[in-house]
């Protein structure tokens, strides 16, 4: 019996070219749990600092402040992650790449590549007059007042990054001197297969 090949994206014909539709990967159950406890820890730290600055003395006022801070943090992270799991698409025509309301002329696209979670460019393909090799790294830092709380947050961040790494591959292209995201929040296998499909359309 022939086995049916499974793909995490679809390729559809349009009047002008091909449209690729995919879903951004969601965070797993473990990562969501880690993020939740991270928000609790961060809320405790912020509440402690604000209580000290505002001279809150009673437990009731501190609990109220903690609830307000936690609610604000949850709202922020929910808003930031609201697009995860939603379907996204882009279209490739003979003359351009269409992403949302933006159009990128293929005349100015010089390379196509996969960007791994560490910011490195891999699987670089020359789709123009110049081959661009390499990628960009990225870094971030955070600090809190208490040393113990700081270590906890760092440990949480490391755990989240480790779990999220497998789901945060991107397909990029060089447009003039600008690096543009074609598709993001992809698993490695999805990114590699989609990359080959996109490359074949150039």
C-alpha positions as CSV (number, residue, x, y, z in Angstrom):
1,X,0.0,0.0,0.0
2,X,1.3,3.4,-1.0
3,X,1.9,5.7,2.0
4,X,0.5,9.2,1.8
5,X,3.0,12.0,2.3
6,X,2.1,14.4,5.1
7,X,2.9,18.1,4.9
8,X,2.4,21.0,7.3
9,X,1.6,23.4,4.5
10,X,-0.4,23.6,1.3
11,X,0.4,24.9,-2.1
12,X,-2.5,26.3,-4.2
13,X,-2.7,27.8,-7.7
14,X,-3.8,31.4,-8.0
15,X,-4.4,33.6,-11.0
16,X,-0.9,35.1,-10.7
17,X,1.2,32.2,-9.3
18,X,1.4,29.9,-6.2
19,X,0.1,30.5,-2.7
20,X,1.7,28.7,0.2
21,X,-0.4,28.5,3.4
22,X,1.0,27.2,6.7
23,X,0.3,27.3,10.5
24,X,2.7,28.9,13.0
25,X,3.5,26.3,15.6
26,X,2.2,26.7,19.1
27,X,4.1,26.2,22.3
28,X,3.8,22.8,23.9
29,X,2.2,22.0,27.2
30,X,5.5,21.9,29.1
31,X,6.5,25.3,27.7
32,X,3.2,26.8,28.6
33,X,3.6,25.5,32.1
34,X,7.1,26.9,32.4
35,X,5.9,30.3,31.1
36,X,3.1,30.3,33.6
37,X,5.4,29.8,36.6
38,X,7.8,32.3,35.0
39,X,5.0,34.9,35.1
40,X,4.3,34.0,38.8
41,X,8.0,34.5,39.7
42,X,8.2,37.8,37.7
43,X,5.0,39.0,39.3
44,X,6.4,38.3,42.8
45,X,9.6,40.2,41.9
46,X,7.7,43.3,40.5
47,X,5.2,43.3,43.4
48,X,8.1,43.2,45.9
49,X,9.9,46.1,44.2
50,X,6.7,48.2,43.9
51,X,5.7,47.5,47.5
52,X,9.1,48.7,48.7
53,X,8.9,51.8,46.5
54,X,5.3,52.6,47.4
55,X,5.7,51.7,51.0
56,X,2.9,49.2,51.1
57,X,2.7,47.6,54.6
58,X,-0.4,45.5,54.7
59,X,-0.8,42.1,53.3
60,X,-4.1,43.0,51.6
61,X,-2.5,45.8,49.6
62,X,0.4,43.6,48.6
63,X,-2.0,40.8,47.4
64,X,-4.1,43.4,45.5
65,X,-0.9,44.7,43.8
66,X,0.2,41.2,43.0
67,X,-3.1,40.4,41.3
68,X,-2.9,43.6,39.2
69,X,0.7,42.9,38.2
70,X,0.0,39.3,37.3
71,X,-3.0,40.3,35.3
72,X,-1.0,42.8,33.3
73,X,1.8,40.3,32.6
74,X,-0.7,37.6,31.5
75,X,-2.4,40.1,29.2
76,X,0.9,41.1,27.7
77,X,2.0,37.6,26.9
78,X,-1.4,36.5,25.6
79,X,-1.4,39.5,23.3
80,X,2.1,38.8,22.2
81,X,1.4,35.1,21.4
82,X,-2.1,35.6,19.9
83,X,-0.9,34.9,16.4
84,X,0.7,31.6,17.2
85,X,-1.2,28.7,15.8
86,X,-2.9,30.9,13.2
87,X,-2.6,30.2,9.5
88,X,-0.4,32.5,7.4
89,X,0.3,32.6,3.7
90,X,2.4,34.2,1.0
91,X,2.2,34.2,-2.7
92,X,5.0,33.8,-5.3
93,X,4.4,35.2,-8.8
94,X,6.6,35.6,-11.8
95,X,7.5,39.1,-10.8
96,X,7.1,39.4,-7.0
97,X,6.5,37.8,-3.6
98,X,3.4,38.9,-1.8
99,X,3.2,38.8,2.0
100,X,0.1,40.4,3.4
101,X,-0.2,43.9,1.9
102,X,3.5,44.1,1.0
103,X,4.9,43.3,-2.4
104,X,8.6,42.4,-3.0
105,X,9.9,42.5,-6.5
106,X,11.9,39.4,-7.4
107,X,14.3,41.6,-9.3
108,X,15.8,42.8,-6.0
109,X,15.7,39.4,-4.2
110,X,19.3,37.9,-4.2
111,X,19.1,35.0,-1.8
112,X,16.8,32.7,0.1
113,X,17.7,30.9,3.3
114,X,16.6,29.2,6.5
115,X,17.4,30.9,9.8
116,X,17.8,28.6,12.7
117,X,16.8,29.5,16.3
118,X,20.3,30.6,17.0
119,X,20.2,33.2,14.3
120,X,22.4,31.4,11.8
121,X,21.7,31.2,8.1
122,X,21.6,27.7,6.7
123,X,20.5,26.1,3.4
124,X,21.4,29.3,1.5
125,X,20.1,29.4,-2.1
126,X,21.2,31.9,-4.8
127,X,18.0,33.2,-6.5
128,X,19.6,36.4,-7.9
129,X,22.9,37.8,-9.1
130,X,24.6,37.7,-5.7
131,X,24.9,34.8,-3.3
132,X,24.6,35.9,0.3
133,X,26.0,33.6,3.0
134,X,25.7,34.0,6.7
135,X,23.2,35.0,9.3
136,X,22.7,37.2,12.3
137,X,22.9,36.3,16.0
138,X,20.7,37.8,18.6
139,X,21.0,38.2,22.3
140,X,18.9,39.5,25.2
141,X,19.3,40.1,28.9
142,X,17.2,40.7,31.9
143,X,17.9,41.6,35.5
144,X,15.9,41.6,38.7
145,X,16.6,43.0,42.1
146,X,16.9,39.8,44.1
147,X,19.7,37.4,43.2
148,X,17.7,34.2,43.8
149,X,14.7,35.4,41.8
150,X,17.1,36.4,39.0
151,X,18.6,32.9,38.9
152,X,15.1,31.4,38.8
153,X,14.1,33.6,35.9
154,X,17.3,32.7,34.0
155,X,16.6,29.0,34.5
156,X,13.1,29.4,33.3
157,X,14.3,31.3,30.2
158,X,16.8,28.6,29.4
159,X,14.2,25.9,29.7
160,X,11.7,27.8,27.5
161,X,14.4,28.5,24.9
162,X,15.4,24.9,24.8
163,X,11.9,23.7,24.2
164,X,11.0,26.4,21.7
165,X,14.1,26.1,19.6
166,X,12.7,23.2,17.6
167,X,9.7,25.3,16.6
168,X,11.3,28.6,15.7
169,X,12.9,28.1,12.3
170,X,12.3,30.9,9.7
171,X,12.5,31.1,6.0
172,X,14.1,34.4,5.0
173,X,15.1,36.3,1.8
174,X,17.5,39.1,1.1
175,X,15.7,42.1,-0.4
176,X,18.1,44.7,-1.4
177,X,20.1,45.0,1.8
178,X,17.1,44.1,4.0
179,X,16.4,40.6,5.4
180,X,12.7,39.8,5.2
181,X,10.8,37.0,7.0
182,X,8.9,34.8,4.5
183,X,7.6,32.3,7.0
184,X,8.3,31.9,10.7
185,X,7.5,29.7,13.8
186,X,8.3,26.5,11.7
187,X,9.6,23.1,12.8
188,X,12.9,22.2,11.3
189,X,11.5,19.6,8.9
190,X,8.7,21.9,7.8
191,X,11.2,24.7,7.2
192,X,13.5,22.5,5.1
193,X,10.7,21.0,2.9
194,X,9.0,24.4,2.5
195,X,12.4,26.0,1.6
196,X,12.9,23.4,-1.2
197,X,9.4,24.1,-2.5
198,X,9.9,27.9,-2.5
199,X,13.3,27.5,-4.2
200,X,11.7,25.5,-7.0
201,X,9.3,28.3,-7.7
202,X,12.0,30.8,-8.5
